[in-house]
Amino acid sequence: MQWYLKALQNYVGFQGRARRTEYWMFVLFSAIVSFVISLIDNLLGLTPILTFIYSLAVLLPSLAVTARRLHDTGRSGWWILIALIPLVGSIILIVFTCQDSQPNDNKYGKNPKL
């Protein structure tokens, strides 16, 4: 939970690096929250308005933590745009975010320690 809150607090921090743990814990908790909110929408018989509001609320933090994760692997945050290529782009982005961090400092900042 601390990783999720850390990413939300640093919602406009596109500078620096994010370790795999920070990124994937944010993705996990965001998916869980989305699932719960979607269940609430369905139980209340609403259109998915709550899900839409939550998705909008975490859009900027999601982009920021993904850019920082890409920085940790030595890539520019602009690589997020590869996800716009149908199917293949998303797979490539997942592979990039799964890769190990660069062990030393890189041009995006110091190596974050756990």
N, C-alpha and C positions, 0 to 999 in steps of 0.2 A: 504494500500500500504506500510505503514511503516513496518508492520510485514514481508512482503515479502522481502523488502530490508534488514531488519535486519537478516533474515535467510540467504540471499545471502552473506551478509558481513561476517557472521560467518560460512562460508561454510566448514571449517575444524574443527569447534568446536564441537567435540563429547563429551566434558566434560560439566557438568552442567545440568541444567533443562530448559525445555521450557513449558510454559503454553499452555492450549488448544487453546487460542486465537491465539498465535503465530503460532502454528502448522496448525490449520485449515485455517487461513488466507493465509498462504504460499501455502497450497494445493489449495485453491480457486483461487488465482491469477495465480498460475502455470497452473491450468486447463484452465483458461480464455486465458492466453497467448498461450498455446498449441492449443486451438481451433482457435484463430485468425491466428496463423502461419499455421495451417492446411488449413484454408480457402485460405490464400495467395498461398500456394502450389497448391491447386486445381485450383484457378483462373488463375495462371500462367501456368498451365498444366505441372508442374514439378512432378517428383517422390517426395515422401515426404522427400526430403533431408533437408529442413529447419526444419521440425519437428524433424527429427533425430538429427540434430545438437543441437537444443534447449534441447531435452531430454538428450543428453549427457552432456550439460552444467549444467543442474540442477540435475544431478544424485547425485553428492557428497553432495550438499546442502540438497537434499531431505533425504539422508541417515542420515546426521548429525542432522537435525531437528527432524527426527523420533526417533533417538537414545536419544536425549535430552528429547523428549516427554515421551518416555518410562521411562527414569530416573525420571521424574517428578511423575510418578505413582509408583515408587519404584521398577521398573524392570530393568534388564540389557539391554543394547542396542543390545545384541546378540539375543534378542527376535525378531528382524527384520527378522531373518532367518526362522521364522515360516511361513512367507509368501510364502516360497518355496513349502509348502504342497498345492497341488491344491485345490482351492475353500475354504476349511475349514481354511487353514492358513491365508488367506487374511481376512476372516471374524473375526477370533480371533484377528488379528492385529488391525482391525478397532475398535473392542470392547475395546481393551487395550488403544487405543489412545483417545477414547471417555470418558474413566473413569476420575473421578475427581482427582485432584492432591492430594498428601499427604500434609496435612495441615502444618506440621512442617518440619524442616530441616531433610534430610535423608542422606545416605552415598554418594549420588551423588552431594550434595551441598545444599546451602540455598534455602529456598522457594522463588521463584521469585515473586515479587509483581507487580501488574499491574500498 
